[in-house]
Amino acid sequence: RSAEARGSLDVDSSRIVLDRATFDLGGPTIELSAVVERARGIATVSGEAVIRKMTLADFKSYWPEQAAPGARRWVVPNMEDGEVVEARVSLRVRSAPAGDWSLDSIDGSLRIEGATVHYLKPLIPIRKVGATVTVGKVDRIDITIDGGDLNGLDIDTGTIEITDDGHDNWTLAVEAVFHGGVRNVLEILDHPRLKYASELGVNVAQVEGRAAIRLRVGLPLLAA
């Protein structure tokens, strides 16, 4: 484990520059840079971070509660396991004279491998997920899935969109294309929360065949 930092302070202009700070956590690494400025009682901080080889669990613990809070409320309990191969995040925050801080902008992306994604608990989750997460606005997160396993079904492609209407009303939209055994599909639909197959009189254990499925789910975003 090691750490290294380099920066400068300009007292006359009330400006602090962190050129580069690196942290080796014995596997995961973090690189930071930032500029802190203060004028007329208002401070602004512009920063960038690059994180590599960190478990998804540890990465979620670093996610500030004020950064895309609605998306965070869903991601933290519904994405687990796996590793963040690389994450790049830049943001800008501003203080008010009273001392409160607000997020002006956030932009970033991260690559995740081997994650488990719960699209609608307590249904069977998607496992072994490979995905790219993109944050382009304060009020939106896009997750593009390019591989995974859903109860033995192969995920070909998938997207998860988490958006805010500007009034802290967050919504979730999921779309996925997958293929595999019909029985595997019916096992999901016959989950005790749904019981679709049973209500139609279908004996799931006796079903054979293959299927290609496109799944679409849209719902208000609630904390798990």
N, C-alpha and C positions, 0 to 999 in steps of 0.2 A: 504494500500500500504506500502511496506517495501522493504529494500535492505540490504544485508549483504555480506561482502567480506573478504577473507583471502589470503595472499600471502607473498612473500619474494623478496628481492633484494640483489644480490651479485655483488657489484661494481667491484671487482677484475676480475671476469669472464664475466662481462657485460651481466648478465643473470637476467631476471625478471620472477618470477613464480607466476601465479595466481592460487592458489590451488582450489578455489571455490568462485564463486560470484552468489548470488541468488537474483532475483527480483520478488516480488509479485506485480502484476499490478492490483490487485483488481479482480482477476479471472484468467487471463492468468499468467503463471509463466515462468521465464527464468533462466536456470542454465548455467553458463559459467566456463570454465577453459582454461588456456593458458600458453604457455612458449614463452618468447621473448629472442632471443640470437643475439649477434652481434660479427662478426669476420671479420677482413680485410675489413672493410667498408661496409659489407653486413649484413643486419638484416633479420632474419627469425622469423616468428610467426607461431606456431602450436597451434591450438585451437579446442575446442569442445563446442557445445551448445546443450541444450535440451530445447525445447519449448513445453508447454502443454496448451491446452484449449484456443487457440488464434483464432480469426476470420481469415478466409483466406485473407480478405482484409488487415488486419494489418500485417499478415505474409509476404505478397508480398511486403509491404513497407520496410521490413527489408532485403529483398533479394538484395545483392550488385550487381550493374550493371556489374561488371567485372566477376562475377561468372556465368559460362555457359551463356554468353550473348544471344546467339541465342535462347536457350530454354527459357530464361527469356522473350525475346521479344514476344514469343508465349503465355507462361503461364499467364503473367500479364494481358493482355487484354481478354484472352479466358477462364480463369477459375475464377469464382466468387461465391459469397455467401458461405455458409457452414462454417465449423470449422476445424481447424487443431487440431486433438485430441492429437497427439504427433509428434514431429519432432526431429530427432537426426542428427546433422551435425558435421563433423570434416573436417578441411581444413588446408592447409599449404601455406603460402604466403612468398614471398622473395622480398627484395628490391635490386635495383641496386645502384651503387655509385652515379648515377645522381639523385636518389630519387624516381624513378618510382617503382611501385610494380607489381609483376606478381603472378598469381595463379599457384602453383606447383601441388596441388592435392586437390580434394574435394570428400567426401564420405558421404552419408547420406540417410535417408529415412523419410517419413512422412505419417501419416494416416489422410485422409480427409473424412469427413462425411457431407452429405447434400449440396454438391457443384453443381454448374451449369457449364457444359463444352460445349463450342462452338467448334465443330470439324471443321466446315466450315461455317463461317458467309456469308450471313444472314440466313442460313437454321435453322430449329427448333433445339435448343440445347438439350443436355441430361441433365435432371434435377434430383435432389435428388441422386446425385452420391456418392457412397462409393468407395474409391480408395486408393491404396498404391503407393506412388511416391518414386522411388529409383534413387539416383545419385551415380553412381559407378566410373565415369570418368569425367574429365573436359569437354569432348565432347559428353556426352550422358546422357539422362534422360529417364527412363522407367516409365510409368504410367499403373498400372494394375487396371482395373475397375471390381468390383464384384457386382455391383447393380446400378440401375438407371432407369429413365423413359424417353423414347424418344417418345413424342407425343402419350402417352398412351400405348406404347410398353414396355414390360419388358426387361431390359438388363440382360442377363444371365452372360456373360463374355465380357471383352473388354480389349484391350491394345492400348496404344499410345506410340510410340517410336520417340524420338527427337534426331537426331544425326548430327554431324559435320564431314565432310570429311577431316578435318585438315587444310582447307583453308577458314574457316569461311563461308562455304556453308552448311547451315543447311537444313535438310529435315524432314518431318513429315510423319509417317506411322500410320494409324488408322485401327484397326480391331475390330469388335464387333459382337456378336451373340445375337439376340433378338427374341422375339415372341410376337404375338398379332394379332389384326385385320388387314386384308388386306387393308381395307380402310385407316387405320392409316399409313400404309406404303406408299400408293399411295398419301396421302396428303403431305408427305415429298417430294416425287418424283415430285409432281405437283407444288412445290413452284415456284413463279414467276421467280426465277433465273434458274430453271431447265425446268419446263413445260413438263416433259417427258410423263406423262399420257395424257395431253391434246393433244399433238402432235400425239399420237397414237389413238386418238379418244375415249378414255376411260372416261366415266362419273363417276368420283370418288364417288359421292354421292350415286350411285346405286350399288356399289360393296359391297358384303358381304363375310364372310369367315374368316378363320384364316391362319396364315402363320408363318413359322420360317425362319429367314433371317440371312445371314452372310454378313456383310458390310466390304469392304476393300477400303481405301482411301489413296493415297500417293501423296504428292505434296511438292514443295519447300517451305521452311518456310519463310514467309514474316510477317513483323509487321502489325498488324491490324490498 
